[in-house]
Amino acid sequence: MTPAAPDSPSLHAADTASSQRTSGSQQAPHVQPSPPPRSQRSHRSQTGFNLRRLALLNALGVALLACWWIPALDFWPTLDSDVFWDFNQFITPLNPHWDTLLGILNTRAFDAVAFAMMGVLFCWAMLNDQQPARYRRWTSIGITMLLTAGLLSLFVLRAISYGHASPTRFFSHAQHLSELVSFKTKDSASNSFPGDHGLMLMVFASFMLAFAPRRIALCSLAFVVLLSAPRIMVGAHWFSDVYLGSLSIALIALPWVLCTPLATTVAHGMENALARLKQRS
């Protein structure tokens, strides 16, 4: 009787590879985990330095100021004058409904409405956040945003000595809306540079761009244009007060808060402090 030949190494290796392929084909396919919502990604994206974005935004801000200070460029004065007269020509006793609407949009009461609209947008962003303790997190973001706005406003007040009168005070033959409506409205300023109203709107929009979902961030950008427009239309601000003065300050100052760990560090500190207060209560 002939003994059975031992298995050759090549046949044994082939059987092993075949069994591995068979067992591998029976395993469940590997599924890539879905990315987290943007409300979670955006908060983590602010934890480090974004030097490229910081440098780009600062360069844009400096370029805006440079194109304004160069005497040979007559772009901004011409644009300011054209924008002002394009709107001022419609402020006449012949357009009482338009005068009343513009007057309402430039009252302190409407400023309160605009602030409430930003509050609604802020709450929308908070409710869209799926992270744990979202109320405490967004409260800390809101406090950080208010601190940034307050310090930036103080800096502008103390550090910027340049100023000029609003167009309704600059042009002697300009039509004043306050003379055509029966209630108090803002249509002039002794120093309208930079546009403080527009700068605060830009602070809000910048924080929404950093922490909120994209659609809410885009709404906040629309708010900058829509809510700063009435001051320009009525002649309380030059066009350049907002879209040169306010914008250049925002482009230079805010990236140092939002493109560095500063905003996130302060917000985390606030969040931890609120958590400790809750534990003690």
GIDA-V276306 format. One record per pair of residues at least 4 apart in sequence whose ideal C-beta (glycine too) atoms are under 8 Angstrom apart, sorted by the first residue. I is the first residue (numbers start at 0). GAP is how many residues later the second one is. D is the distance in whole Angstrom. If there is no record, write none. Layout:
BEGIN
<<I & GAP & D> <I & GAP & D>>
END
This chain:
BEGIN
<<6 & 4 & 5> <6 & 5 & 5> <7 & 4 & 7> <8 & 4 & 6> <9 & 4 & 6> <10 & 4 & 6> <11 & 4 & 6> <12 & 4 & 6> <13 & 4 & 6> <14 & 4 & 6> <15 & 4 & 6> <16 & 4 & 6> <17 & 4 & 6> <18 & 4 & 6> <19 & 4 & 6> <20 & 4 & 6> <21 & 4 & 7> <22 & 4 & 7> <34 & 6 & 7> <35 & 4 & 4> <35 & 5 & 6> <36 & 4 & 7> <36 & 93 & 5> <36 & 176 & 8> <37 & 4 & 6> <37 & 175 & 5> <37 & 176 & 7> <38 & 4 & 7> <38 & 86 & 8> <38 & 89 & 6> <38 & 90 & 4> <38 & 91 & 6> <38 & 92 & 7> <38 & 173 & 8> <38 & 174 & 6> <39 & 4 & 7> <39 & 89 & 8> <39 & 90 & 7> <39 & 91 & 6> <40 & 4 & 6> <41 & 4 & 7> <41 & 168 & 7> <41 & 169 & 6> <41 & 170 & 7> <41 & 171 & 8> <42 & 4 & 8> <42 & 88 & 7> <42 & 94 & 8> <42 & 168 & 6> <42 & 221 & 7> <45 & 164 & 6> <45 & 165 & 7> <45 & 212 & 7> <45 & 215 & 7> <45 & 217 & 6> <45 & 218 & 5> <46 & 214 & 6> <46 & 217 & 5> <47 & 213 & 6> <48 & 5 & 7> <48 & 210 & 7> <48 & 211 & 5> <48 & 212 & 7> <49 & 4 & 6> <49 & 209 & 4> <49 & 210 & 8> <50 & 4 & 6> <50 & 208 & 8> <51 & 4 & 6> <52 & 4 & 6> <52 & 202 & 7> <52 & 206 & 5> <53 & 4 & 6> <53 & 201 & 4> <53 & 202 & 7> <53 & 205 & 4> <53 & 206 & 7> <54 & 4 & 6> <55 & 4 & 7> <56 & 4 & 7> <56 & 194 & 5> <56 & 195 & 8> <56 & 197 & 8> <56 & 198 & 4> <56 & 202 & 7> <57 & 4 & 6> <57 & 193 & 7> <57 & 194 & 6> <57 & 197 & 6> <58 & 4 & 6> <59 & 4 & 7> <59 & 191 & 5> <60 & 4 & 7> <60 & 186 & 8> <60 & 187 & 4> <60 & 188 & 7> <60 & 189 & 8> <60 & 190 & 3> <60 & 191 & 4> <61 & 4 & 6> <61 & 186 & 8> <61 & 190 & 7> <62 & 4 & 6> <63 & 4 & 7> <63 & 180 & 6> <63 & 183 & 6> <63 & 184 & 4> <63 & 187 & 7> <64 & 4 & 6> <64 & 179 & 8> <64 & 183 & 5> <65 & 4 & 6> <66 & 6 & 6> <66 & 8 & 7> <66 & 9 & 8> <67 & 5 & 8> <67 & 8 & 5> <67 & 172 & 7> <67 & 176 & 5> <73 & 4 & 6> <74 & 4 & 6> <75 & 4 & 6> <75 & 164 & 5> <75 & 168 & 6> <76 & 4 & 6> <77 & 4 & 6> <78 & 4 & 6> <78 & 160 & 6> <78 & 161 & 7> <79 & 4 & 6> <79 & 87 & 7> <79 & 158 & 4> <79 & 159 & 5> <79 & 160 & 5> <80 & 4 & 6> <80 & 86 & 8> <81 & 4 & 6> <82 & 4 & 7> <82 & 149 & 7> <82 & 155 & 8> <82 & 156 & 4> <83 & 4 & 6> <83 & 83 & 4> <83 & 87 & 8> <83 & 90 & 8> <83 & 151 & 6> <83 & 154 & 7> <83 & 155 & 8> <84 & 4 & 6> <86 & 4 & 7> <86 & 145 & 7> <86 & 146 & 5> <86 & 147 & 7> <86 & 148 & 7> <87 & 79 & 8> <87 & 80 & 8> <87 & 86 & 6> <87 & 87 & 6> <87 & 147 & 6> <89 & 5 & 6> <89 & 8 & 6> <90 & 4 & 7> <90 & 7 & 8> <90 & 8 & 6> <90 & 11 & 7> <90 & 84 & 5> <90 & 85 & 8> <90 & 86 & 5> <90 & 89 & 7> <90 & 143 & 7> <90 & 144 & 8> <91 & 7 & 8> <91 & 83 & 6> <91 & 88 & 8> <92 & 6 & 8> <92 & 87 & 6> <94 & 4 & 6> <95 & 4 & 6> <95 & 84 & 8> <96 & 4 & 6> <97 & 4 & 6> <98 & 4 & 6> <98 & 78 & 6> <98 & 81 & 5> <98 & 82 & 6> <99 & 4 & 6> <99 & 81 & 6> <100 & 4 & 6> <101 & 4 & 6> <101 & 75 & 6> <101 & 83 & 8> <101 & 128 & 7> <101 & 131 & 6> <101 & 132 & 5> <102 & 4 & 7> <102 & 74 & 6> <102 & 75 & 8> <102 & 77 & 8> <102 & 78 & 4> <102 & 80 & 6> <102 & 82 & 4> <102 & 131 & 8> <103 & 5 & 8> <103 & 6 & 6> <103 & 81 & 8> <104 & 5 & 5> <104 & 125 & 4> <104 & 129 & 8> <105 & 4 & 7> <105 & 71 & 7> <105 & 79 & 5> <105 & 80 & 5> <105 & 81 & 7> <105 & 124 & 5> <105 & 125 & 7> <105 & 128 & 5> <105 & 130 & 7> <106 & 4 & 7> <106 & 76 & 7> <106 & 77 & 7> <106 & 78 & 5> <106 & 79 & 7> <107 & 4 & 7> <108 & 4 & 7> <109 & 4 & 6> <109 & 120 & 8> <110 & 4 & 7> <110 & 86 & 8> <111 & 4 & 6> <112 & 4 & 6> <113 & 4 & 7> <113 & 109 & 8> <113 & 113 & 5> <114 & 4 & 7> <115 & 4 & 7> <116 & 4 & 7> <116 & 106 & 7> <116 & 110 & 8> <117 & 4 & 6> <117 & 83 & 8> <117 & 86 & 6> <117 & 102 & 8> <117 & 105 & 7> <118 & 4 & 6> <119 & 4 & 6> <120 & 4 & 7> <120 & 87 & 7> <120 & 95 & 6> <120 & 98 & 6> <120 & 99 & 6> <120 & 102 & 7> <121 & 4 & 7> <121 & 16 & 7> <121 & 20 & 6> <121 & 86 & 8> <122 & 4 & 6> <123 & 4 & 6> <123 & 92 & 6> <124 & 4 & 7> <124 & 13 & 7> <124 & 83 & 6> <124 & 86 & 7> <124 & 87 & 4> <124 & 88 & 7> <124 & 91 & 5> <125 & 8 & 6> <125 & 9 & 7> <125 & 12 & 4> <126 & 7 & 8> <127 & 84 & 7> <127 & 85 & 5> <127 & 88 & 7> <128 & 5 & 4> <128 & 8 & 7> <128 & 9 & 7> <129 & 4 & 7> <130 & 6 & 6> <132 & 4 & 6> <132 & 138 & 8> <132 & 142 & 8> <133 & 4 & 6> <134 & 4 & 6> <135 & 4 & 7> <135 & 135 & 6> <135 & 138 & 5> <135 & 139 & 6> <135 & 142 & 8> <136 & 4 & 7> <136 & 130 & 8> <136 & 134 & 6> <137 & 4 & 6> <138 & 4 & 7> <138 & 131 & 7> <138 & 132 & 8> <138 & 135 & 6> <139 & 4 & 6> <139 & 127 & 4> <139 & 128 & 7> <139 & 129 & 8> <139 & 130 & 4> <139 & 131 & 4> <139 & 134 & 6> <140 & 4 & 6> <140 & 66 & 7> <140 & 70 & 6> <140 & 126 & 5> <141 & 4 & 6> <142 & 4 & 6> <142 & 124 & 8> <142 & 127 & 5> <143 & 4 & 6> <143 & 63 & 8> <143 & 119 & 6> <143 & 122 & 5> <143 & 123 & 5> <143 & 126 & 6> <144 & 4 & 6> <144 & 58 & 7> <144 & 59 & 7> <144 & 62 & 5> <145 & 4 & 6> <146 & 4 & 6> <146 & 119 & 7> <147 & 4 & 6> <147 & 55 & 6> <147 & 59 & 8> <147 & 106 & 7> <147 & 109 & 6> <147 & 115 & 7> <148 & 4 & 6> <148 & 51 & 6> <148 & 54 & 5> <148 & 55 & 8> <149 & 4 & 6> <150 & 4 & 6> <151 & 4 & 6> <151 & 47 & 7> <151 & 51 & 7> <151 & 97 & 7> <151 & 101 & 6> <151 & 102 & 8> <152 & 4 & 6> <152 & 43 & 7> <152 & 46 & 7> <152 & 47 & 7> <153 & 4 & 6> <154 & 4 & 5> <154 & 98 & 8> <155 & 4 & 5> <155 & 38 & 6> <155 & 40 & 7> <155 & 43 & 7> <155 & 93 & 7> <159 & 33 & 8> <159 & 34 & 7> <161 & 31 & 6> <162 & 28 & 4> <162 & 29 & 8> <162 & 30 & 5> <163 & 6 & 7> <163 & 27 & 7> <163 & 28 & 7> <163 & 29 & 5> <163 & 74 & 8> <164 & 4 & 4> <164 & 5 & 5> <164 & 23 & 8> <164 & 24 & 7> <164 & 25 & 6> <164 & 26 & 7> <164 & 27 & 7> <165 & 4 & 7> <165 & 22 & 5> <165 & 23 & 4> <165 & 24 & 8> <165 & 26 & 4> <165 & 69 & 6> <165 & 70 & 5> <165 & 71 & 6> <165 & 72 & 7> <166 & 4 & 6> <166 & 7 & 6> <166 & 68 & 5> <166 & 71 & 6> <167 & 6 & 5> <167 & 8 & 6> <167 & 19 & 6> <167 & 20 & 4> <167 & 66 & 8> <167 & 67 & 4> <167 & 68 & 7> <168 & 19 & 5> <168 & 20 & 7> <168 & 21 & 7> <169 & 4 & 8> <173 & 61 & 6> <174 & 4 & 8> <174 & 5 & 8> <175 & 4 & 8> <175 & 11 & 6> <175 & 12 & 7> <175 & 59 & 8> <176 & 4 & 6> <176 & 8 & 6> <176 & 10 & 4> <176 & 57 & 5> <176 & 58 & 8> <177 & 6 & 7> <177 & 7 & 6> <177 & 9 & 5> <177 & 10 & 8> <180 & 4 & 6> <184 & 49 & 7> <185 & 45 & 7> <185 & 48 & 7> <185 & 50 & 5> <186 & 47 & 5> <186 & 48 & 6> <186 & 49 & 5> <187 & 47 & 7> <187 & 48 & 6> <188 & 47 & 6> <188 & 48 & 7> <191 & 44 & 7> <191 & 45 & 5> <191 & 46 & 6> <191 & 49 & 5> <192 & 45 & 7> <192 & 47 & 8> <192 & 48 & 5> <192 & 52 & 5> <193 & 4 & 8> <193 & 5 & 6> <193 & 47 & 6> <193 & 48 & 8> <193 & 51 & 3> <193 & 52 & 5> <193 & 55 & 6> <194 & 4 & 6> <194 & 33 & 7> <194 & 36 & 7> <194 & 42 & 5> <194 & 46 & 4> <194 & 47 & 4> <194 & 50 & 6> <194 & 51 & 5> <195 & 4 & 7> <195 & 50 & 8> <196 & 4 & 7> <196 & 30 & 8> <196 & 31 & 6> <196 & 34 & 6> <196 & 40 & 8> <196 & 45 & 8> <197 & 4 & 6> <197 & 26 & 7> <197 & 30 & 4> <197 & 33 & 8> <197 & 39 & 8> <197 & 43 & 7> <197 & 44 & 4> <197 & 45 & 8> <197 & 48 & 4> <197 & 49 & 8> <198 & 4 & 7> <198 & 46 & 8> <198 & 47 & 4> <198 & 50 & 6> <198 & 51 & 6> <199 & 4 & 7> <200 & 4 & 6> <200 & 22 & 6> <200 & 23 & 5> <200 & 26 & 6> <200 & 27 & 6> <201 & 4 & 6> <201 & 22 & 6> <201 & 44 & 6> <201 & 45 & 7> <201 & 48 & 4> <201 & 52 & 7> <202 & 4 & 7> <202 & 47 & 7> <202 & 51 & 7> <203 & 4 & 6> <203 & 16 & 6> <203 & 19 & 7> <204 & 4 & 6> <204 & 12 & 7> <204 & 15 & 4> <204 & 16 & 5> <204 & 18 & 7> <204 & 19 & 5> <205 & 4 & 6> <205 & 44 & 7> <205 & 48 & 5> <205 & 52 & 6> <206 & 4 & 6> <206 & 5 & 8> <206 & 51 & 7> <206 & 56 & 8> <207 & 4 & 4> <207 & 8 & 6> <207 & 9 & 5> <207 & 11 & 8> <207 & 12 & 4> <208 & 8 & 5> <208 & 11 & 7> <208 & 12 & 8> <208 & 49 & 8> <209 & 48 & 5> <209 & 53 & 7> <211 & 4 & 4> <211 & 5 & 5> <211 & 8 & 7> <212 & 4 & 7> <213 & 4 & 6> <214 & 4 & 7> <215 & 4 & 7> <216 & 4 & 7> <217 & 4 & 7> <218 & 4 & 7> <219 & 4 & 7> <220 & 4 & 7> <221 & 4 & 6> <222 & 4 & 5> <223 & 4 & 6> <224 & 4 & 6> <227 & 4 & 7> <227 & 9 & 8> <227 & 14 & 5> <227 & 18 & 8> <228 & 4 & 6> <229 & 4 & 6> <230 & 5 & 5> <230 & 6 & 4> <230 & 11 & 8> <231 & 4 & 8> <231 & 5 & 5> <231 & 6 & 7> <231 & 7 & 6> <231 & 9 & 8> <231 & 10 & 6> <236 & 4 & 4> <236 & 5 & 6> <238 & 4 & 6> <239 & 4 & 4> <239 & 5 & 6> <240 & 4 & 5> <240 & 5 & 7> <241 & 4 & 5> <241 & 5 & 7> <242 & 4 & 5> <243 & 4 & 6> <244 & 4 & 7> <245 & 4 & 6> <246 & 4 & 6> <247 & 4 & 6> <248 & 4 & 6> <249 & 4 & 5> <250 & 4 & 7> <252 & 4 & 7> <253 & 4 & 6> <254 & 4 & 4> <254 & 5 & 8> <255 & 4 & 6> <255 & 6 & 7> <256 & 5 & 5> <256 & 6 & 5> <257 & 4 & 8> <257 & 5 & 5> <260 & 4 & 5> <261 & 4 & 6> <262 & 4 & 6> <263 & 4 & 6> <264 & 4 & 6> <265 & 4 & 6> <266 & 4 & 6> <267 & 4 & 6> <268 & 4 & 6> <269 & 4 & 6> <270 & 4 & 6> <271 & 4 & 7> <272 & 4 & 7> <273 & 4 & 6> <274 & 4 & 7> <275 & 4 & 6> <276 & 4 & 6>>
END
